[in-house]
Amino acid sequence: MENQPVYLKPNVVVEALVDRWYAWTHLISPATTALNILSRHMTIMESYIAAPEVHAEAVLNPKMLGGPFVDLKGGRVNEVVELLAKTESDHRELIEFAQAIRALDKLLAAEGNGFSLENLYQRIPTILKGFVELYYDRNNNAGFRFFEPLLYNSRYYKKALQSIALWVTDNDHRPFVLSTPRLEENNVLHLNIPFDHASIDEMSKMKRNPQPFDYIRRAMGVADKDIALFKTFFTAEEPPAYKKYMGDRVRMRYFGHACILIETKDVCILVDPLISYYGYQSDVAHFSDVDLPDVIDYVLITHNHQDHILLETLLPLRHKIKNIVVPSSNSGKLEDPDLLLVLNSIGFNNVSVIGEMRSIKFEDVTIRGIPFTGEHCDLNILSKICYLIQFGGFQLLFLADSRILEPELYRRVHEQIGDVDVIFLGMECDGAPLTWLYGPLMTKKLTRDQDGSRRLSGSDCERGMHMVDIFRPKEVYVYAMGQEPWVEFISSIKYTDESNPIIQSDKLVRTCRNRGLIAERLYGEKEILYERVLSY
């Protein structure tokens, strides 16, 4: 097999890890990494060590799905003790950095009293000096921002924490991944290579383009003791040939959750990639990465949440992507890492940013950024954008998880872009509380009621219908619901017919159909062909 050309098996998972925890963008940016290690990972491990039986019971309770509970069935406590001790000893610098951020927050809360902040620069914790600027908002609330690019070139960006885990899956179902560290498993190969390592691209290409086994083994630095396991990820069996779309229309393919592929014979645009693996029997028909073209012209990212910018999907696709577009931010705010910097740091060198009502034009296609409100717990997050994709005069509007807080905003947008043909609207309208995602970044605790009132929620029926009334589409699709079984590992969502998002989205679909519109809540897969419309 060493010199025989082989393919990467279609159902090999390339799982990105940071310090043996499932990787997402807040574990790339140095400041958010530090706080998540201190206030999420260490806290979860300490809780598990103290009461493993409580965690074991909690992960079996559907109401607690997605909570801060280690899914190790109450066992392997000694391994968690070892991991916690290693974290405390190996990451002292990051722990001190996180503690310094909290100390600066408290200093500004106590002494940012409306007078000049200049004297407080002397009292900034030493390890933060040179990385932050102090400021007041217009109501004299003191805060600070990072010079974030400097952090990526400092000792606080720990590329050595990054690794990948390779394993074979045979079904859609995986346990929730954000609250359990990745311990050693017999069928999982851990490779200590950073995310920007070229060998990840070389291996990913092998799903369609074979290479000798020895070539990829050497490229990835696989140790002799791991060769046997590494061989199980490859096959001599040639995969089915990809058939490129060559029609004259615009093809929309729904890949599940918020992932939509828009194609013509000349252009391919992929929105919020979260792609299921294939090569096994699934309970739900769905497209997968076998259905993606060899070249993706544009990947569009709507916002910085784990189910919309999934590294596990993006890293294996990196070699296919010509351009990746993210919302512009550069705010330096702790809670709002710059996605351009995040992606550049992990090997994406083709990233551009787009702002509200700004456009990217190529051939007969225009991609325009549209304001994205809500779903971010009232935090001043700038890394979020909706997308209007226009083929000539045919317009598709992707609203992601927007919660329509002020319809007048979109009436003003409508004045500039006019009616659209198709709307995609996220309606996960309950959403997790603020602390589920942003808790480790908060210095001052919220009350339970405050936390519960500020949620990661999309639109309900009333808010969704505002968009239908304003933009007058011919077709309305509810998406980004986290329903598909292959999304549960990151969304932690399981609905019943009585779940509010199902009730609300059913109501919206029914209301639209009563008006004579095409409307559907998407699930699994969907393909539609649209006629191009000439622009005048």
N, C-alpha and C positions, 0 to 999 in steps of 0.2 A: 504493500500500500504506500510505502514511503515515496516512491517516484511515480506512482500511478495518479493521473489526474482525478481529483475527487471534488464533490460539491458539498457545500454546507447544507446540512439537512434543513428542510423547510420549517421544522418546529423546534429549532434551537433558540432558546431565550438568551438574549444578551443583556443581562441585568446590571445596570450601573449602580455602584455602591460608593458611599463615602464613609469611611471609618466603619465599614461593615453594616451600615444602615442604608436603606433604599434611597437612592439619590434623586433629588429634585433641586430646583434652582436656588432655593434658600440654603442648600448645602454646597453651593458653589461660591456665591458671594461671601467674602471673608467675614464680614461683621455678622451676617445672619447665620453663617455656619457656627461661629463661636457661641452665639446665644442659643442656638438649637442644641448644640452639644451639652451646654450647661443646663439649660432649663427644660429640654425635652428628653434627650437621650439619657442623661444621668438620672434625671428624676424618675423616668419610667423604669430604669434598671433598679434603682434603689427601692421603688415600690414593689417590684416583682420579687426581689430578694427578701423583702420583709414579709410578703404575703403571697406566695405563688399560687395558693389555692384560690384566692380572690380573683386573680387574673384568669385562671383556668375556668372559673364559673362565668366570668364576665364575657369572655369571647364566645360562649355558647348562647348568650342572651341576644336575640336579634335587636333589641332596643339599645344595646350598647355597642353595636357594630361600628367600627371606626373610632372607638374610644382609645385612651392611652393604656392599652392592656397588651401584655406580651403573650403571644400565641405559641406557647411551648408546652401546653397541657400540664402546667405546674411542675415540669421537670427541668433538668439541665441547669439547675440553680448554680452549681459550682462554675459552670462555664460563663454564666452571666456575671458572677462575682469576679471572675478573672478579667472579663471584658471591661467591667467598671473600673477595676484597679488599673488596667492598662490605659484606659481613657484618662484617669486622674493623673497618671504618671507621664504619659506620652504627650498629653495635650495641655500641659500647664500654661503655656503661653496663650493658647486660645481661651482657656478658662479665665485667666487674668484679664485678657482683653474684654471678654464679656462682662466681667465684674467691673471693669473700668467704665464701660458704657453705662451700666446701672448707676455707678457713682456720679458720673457726669449728669445724668438725668436728675438725680436727687439734688446735686449742687445747683442746677439751673432752676429747679422748682423752688428751692429755698431762697435763692439770692438773685434770681432774675426778676427784679422788682420794678422794671421800667427805666432804671438809670443805665448809664453806659455799661456795656459788658466787657469793655477792654481790660479792666483789671482782673476779670475772672479767667483770662487766658493763662495767667500764672498758676491758677489752681486746677487747670485741666489735668486729669491723671497723666502721668508722664508718658505712658505707652500710647496715649491718644494724641499727644501733641504733634502738630504738623499734619494730622489726618482730618481735622475737623475745623469748621467755621461756626462760630456762635451767631445767633441772630434773634431778633424779635419778630413775631408776626404783627399785624396791624393793631391787634388788641393787647400788645405788650406781653404776650406769652413767650417766654424764652425757649429756644430750642437749638438744635445743632444739625449740621449736615456734614456728610463725609465728602472728602475729595476721593471718590471711590476708585478712580484709576490707580491712585497711589497704593491702595491696599493690595491690588493684584500684583504689584511689584515689590511687596514687602514680605517679611517672614510670616505674616499672618495668612497668606494664601498658601495653603498646604496641599500642593498637588499630590504629594506622596500618600494622602489619605484616600485617593481615588483608586478604585479597582473595578474589575468586572467579574461577574459570576456567570458561567455558562452551564446550562442544563437543558434537558429535553422535556417538553411538555406534551401531554397526550389528551388534554381536555381544556375547556374554557375556564375552569374554576380554580381560583387561587385565593388563599387567605389574604386579608387586608395586610398591606406591606409596611405601612408607615410607623407602626408602633412595635415592631419586633426586629431585633438585630439578626443579621444573617450569620448563623453559626455554621460550623463545618457539617457537611452532609456527604454521604458516600457518592451520590450521583451528581454533585455540584463541583465544578472546577473553578477555583478562585485564582485569578491572574492579577498580579499587582502591577498593572499598567495604567497610566493616566488616560483620561478620556480623549485627549488630543492625539493619542498614539496612532500612527498611520496603519498599524497592523489591524486595527478595528475595521478600517475601510477595506483593507485587503481581504480579510475574512468575510466581510459582508458581501463583497462582490462575488464571492464563490457560491452564492445561491444560484447564480446563473452562469458564471464563468469559472470553470474548474481550474485548479492549480494542484501541483504535486503536494501530497500531505506533508512531506518534509519541509517544503517551502514555507507553508503557513505555520508549522510547528516552530521553526526557527524564528520566523518573523515575530511571533507572539512570545517567544522566550519560554516555551513550555518545558518544565523540568522532566528529566528522564522518568521519574517516579509517576508522573501524571500522563505519560504518553498513551497508556492504554485507555484511560478515561477520555482523553482528548480525541482519540480515534472514533469514539462512539458518536461524535457530533458530525461525522462526515459520511458520505455515501458515494458510491460509483454510479448510482442511478441518476440519469439525466432528468431534470425537471421538465414539466410541460413548457413548451415555447410560449412566450408572451406575444399576444397579438395586439399590436398598436391600433388605436382607434384612428380610422382614416375617413370617417364620414364627413358630411358637409354641415352637420348641425352641432350644437353645443350639447355635450353629454355631461349630465350630473350623476355622480355615483356617491351614495351614502355608505360610509364604511362603519357606521356606529358612533354613538355619542355625538361629538361635535365635528367629526372628521368627514369632510366633503371633498371629493375630487371633481374638479371642473376641467373638461377637456374639449379642445377642438383638434383637428388633424395637425394643427401647427403649435398649439400652446397647451400646457398642463399646469394647473394651479391646485395645490393641496392646502386645505384649511385645517388648522389645529390637529395635526396628525396624532392619532392614537390608533394603531393598527393591530388587529388580532393576528396571531400566528395561524398557521394552517398545517395540513398534513395529518389531521386527525378528524374523527367524526364529531361534529358539533350538534348541539340541540337546536341551534338557531342558524339558518342560512345566512352567510355573510361574505362580503369581499374581504380580502386579506392582502398581504404584501405581494403575493403572486399576481395580483391584479393591478399593481402599480407599474407605470412605465419605467423604462431604463433611465430616462432623464425627466426630472421634475423642474420645470422652469422657475416656479415660485412656490415657496412654502410661506403661508401667512399664519402668524401667531396672534391671537386676539388678546390674551392676557396671561399673567404670570401665576397661574394655578396649576397644580400637578396634573389635572386631567385635560389640560389644554397645551401644555408644553412638557411632553413626556420624554425624558432622556432615553428611556428604554426603546422608544420608537425612533427618535431622532438620530441617535448615534449610528445605528445600522443603515439609515437612509442617507447619511451625510455625503457619501460618494455620488449619490444621484442628484443632489440638490444644487441647482445653479445659483439660485438666489433665495435668501430667507429674509422675510420682512417682519419686524417687530414694532410695537408702539414706541414712540420716542418718550424718554423720561429724563434721564440725566439730572434727577433732582437731588441726588446725594442723600436722600432720606433713608433711614435704616429700613423702614418697612417697604421700601419701593426700590429693590435692586435694579440696576440698569441691565436690561436684557441684552443689549448690544455687548456690554462687557462680559456678561455671563457666557454668552455663546462664543465670543472671540476666544475666551480663556480655555474653552474645551474643544477648540479645533475648527470652529465654523468661521471661515475668513471671508465669507461672502454675505455678510449681514448688512442690511440697510434699515433705516428707521422711517416711519411714516407718522405724521401728525394729523390732528383733526382737520378735516376738509382739505387735506393735501393729497396729491395724486401721483401715481406712477403710471406712465404710459409706455406701451410698446406694441408694435404692429397695430391691430385694431382693438386692442384691449386697454381698458383703464381700470386701475385699482385705486380706490379712494378711501381714505380713513374717515370714519363717521364716529361722532361722540358716543362713548360707552358710559352709561351712568349705572349706579347701584352695584350690588353683588360684592362690594368691598368694605362692608361694615362701617361706612361713613369715614373711613380713612382717606387721606388725600393721596390716593394712588394714581400715578400718571401712566403707569405701564399697562394700559388697556385701550383697546380700539376695536370698533366694529369695521366691517369692510363692505363696500359696495363694489362689485365686480361688473364691469360693463363691456359687453361684446357688441360694438356698434351701438344700436339703440336698445338692446336687450339688457336688463339690469337685474342682478341678484343681490339681495341685501342680507348679510350675515350678522345677526344681532347678538350672537353668543349668549351669555348669561345676563344680558342687560335687564335691569329692573327700571321700568319707565317711571321715574319719579316726577318728572315735569314734562307733560306732553308738549308744552309750548316750545321746548327746545327742538323737538323733532318737526314741529310745524315750520320752524325757521330753517331747518335742514331741508325740508321738502321744498321750500321756496327756491333752493339752489339746485336740487337734483331731480325734482319732479316725481311722478309716480314710478314705482318699480314693478317688475313683473313677478318676482318671487321673493318671499320673505322666509328666512330661517330664524326661529325664535326659541331661545332656551326658557323653559318654564319649571325648573326645579325651584319652586317658589317658597319652600320652607327654609332650606339651607341650614348649614351648621352655624353655631354661634362664632363670634369673633375669635375667641380664644382657641378654637379648634385649629386654626391655621396660624394666627398671629400671636397667640398667647406667649410664646417664648420671648417675643420682642417687647413685651409690655413690662415696664418697671412698676407702674402703679396699678394695683389690682382693681378690676371692675367688680361691681356687685353682681350677683347672679342675675338680677333683673336687667341690669344694663347690658350684660353679656348676651342675654337671651333676646334683647330687642335689636341688637346689631348683628345681622346675619348675612351669610354668603348666599343670598337668595336672588333668583331670577324673577321673571314677571308672573303674576297670576293672570286670570282671564281678563279682568278689567283693564289691567295695564297693557296686556298684549293686544287687546282690541283697539287701544289708542293707536298703535302702530298700523293696524289694518285700516282704521278710519283715515289716518293721515296719508299713508303711502299708497292706498288703494291697489294692492297687488291682485293678480289673478290667481295666485297660488300661495298657500300658507303652510309651512311645515314646522311642527314642533320638534326640536331636537335637543341635544346636550342634556338628556335626562339621566344619564348614568345607568340606564336600565339593562343594557346588554350584559350577559354573564361574564364576558371577558373584560368588562370595565369595573366590576365590583371590587377587584383587588386594590384599586386606587380611589374609587368613589365611595365605597362602603354603603351603597344604596340598594335597598330591597323594598320595592313597592308592593302594596296590595291594591285592590279596587277601591278601598276606602282611604288611601293616601291622598292628602290634599293636592299634591302636584298632578296626580292622575285625574282627580275630580276637576281641577281647574283647566287642565289641558283638554280633557274631553269636552268641557263646556265651550272652550274656544273653538275647537274643531267643529262642534255641532253648530255653533253660531255662524261660523264662516260658511259652512255648507248650506245653511238655511238662506244665506245671501247669494247662493249660486257660485261660490268660490270653490276651487279645489283645495282641500285641507286634509291633513293627516298628521298623526304623531308617528314619527319615523322610528323604526325598530329593526335591527338586524341589517338588512341591506335594501337599497332602493336604487333603481336606475331610471332616468328620464332623459329623453332627447328633446331639445328645444330648437325651434327654427331661429336662425339669426334674424335680427331686426335691424334694418338700415337706420343709421343716424342721419339727421337732416340738419 
